[in-house]
Amino acid sequence: MSRLGSLGGRLYRGEVSYDFVGHKRRWYAISGAILLISIVALFTRGLDFSVDFKGGAVFQFSAPAATQSQVQETVSQEGINGAVVQQLTGKLGNKSWQVQTDTLTSQQTFKVENALTSELGATDMSTSFVGASWGGQITTKAVQALIAFLVVIVLYLSIAFEWKMAVAAFVALIHDLVIATGVYALTGFQVSPATVIGLLTILGYSLYDTVVVFDKVRENTAGLLGGARTTYSDAANLALNQTLVRSINTSIIALLPVAAILFVGGGLLGAGELKDLSLVLLVGMLSGTYSSIFIATPVLADLKEREPQYKALAKRVSVRAAGGRAAKRAGAKAGSRSGTAAAQASLPEEDTHDVEIDADYDDDDADAAPPADALTTTASRVPAARGTPGTARPGPRQQPRRTGGSARHRPAGKKKRR
């Protein structure tokens, strides 16, 4: 746990880092596959809009002993095709049902009510109608709200940051929007007004994470062009690592209540507005966290690296890195040569002999040959002359050293007689 707790600090200081921006092609491929599946589902299966969008009749009643198949069959026997049957409550209480149909006449409505009451014992029957014009107005308002939201976001980011950050955030938002709608097409969940509200909510949540990362990117890249230490992509990747733990923790905390609403509330209370809202929130938060980390920042780095000044910066950084590597290789070679020479110097030589100069041999006799009785064996080595095996070659002048108590002391200026 201590290591996990210190991970955020290590990421912030750059001690631990993962190259998110460097692996952008991998994230693009994953997102492309998910987007392709979502688009195919939208075109093949389509979205199941609720009665609020397409208009129709809604029957709500209580029938504890009925099953979904029985309710569906009862409605179909009256000539009503395409009815959507949903259970509103779960096992904790009496079963309540909701049946959505297309627009019905008064006679058709009466027949359906009588069939549900006589065959299923339905009680507490309530019927409501939504006109097609009302559903069209709801659809138009939802689309207008979505477009207005995206326009305001792009304008804000362009003013607060820069237009390339706004473009990167817009790409991430479209990414989340397509994935969320694709999941609804795959699962067959109805798109209700609550779904539209949840969709706008998760787009704002996704944008929140993206703005946090972009603010750190702006901080890390301030004054970057004045040096040659790091590229824009490296600085952006550092910002992404510095905010990674915060984004993950925020997403987990936000997903826990949403998951509780979807799985617990949906399982116990059945289909309803809460289930419609919780599903889009769960999908949107997951895709929003993914896009803010793996899509928005890599797209921003791609756009910035195409600018001439950042291209020049990348070249300077590359040249500096190449020079550093060359210096390291030269240092390694020099160290290897010095180590080899030291190893060779420590090896014994067969054509050398050791000498020790007697302490009585004065510096005045340095040019003359040392006396015979001044040569004794020591650890000093004098290499042999080149090209003449077995003969000694002159080496560096040896400084006389005293042999301890055996040295003979003479008055200064007197030399040893031969």
TAVEN-V879498 format. One line per field, one symbol per residue. burial: 1 if it has 24 or more other ideal C-beta (glycine too) atoms within 12 Angstrom, else 0. A space follows every 50 residues. Layout:
burial: ???
This chain:
burial: 00000000001000001001100100100010011001001100001111 11111111111110010001110110010100111111100000111111 11010001101110110001010010101100001001100100010011 00110010001001111111111111111111111110111111111111 11111111111111111101100100000111111111111111111101 10011001001100110011111111111111111111111111111111 11111000010011001000000000000000000000000000000000 01001111111000000001000100000011000000000000000000 000000000000000000
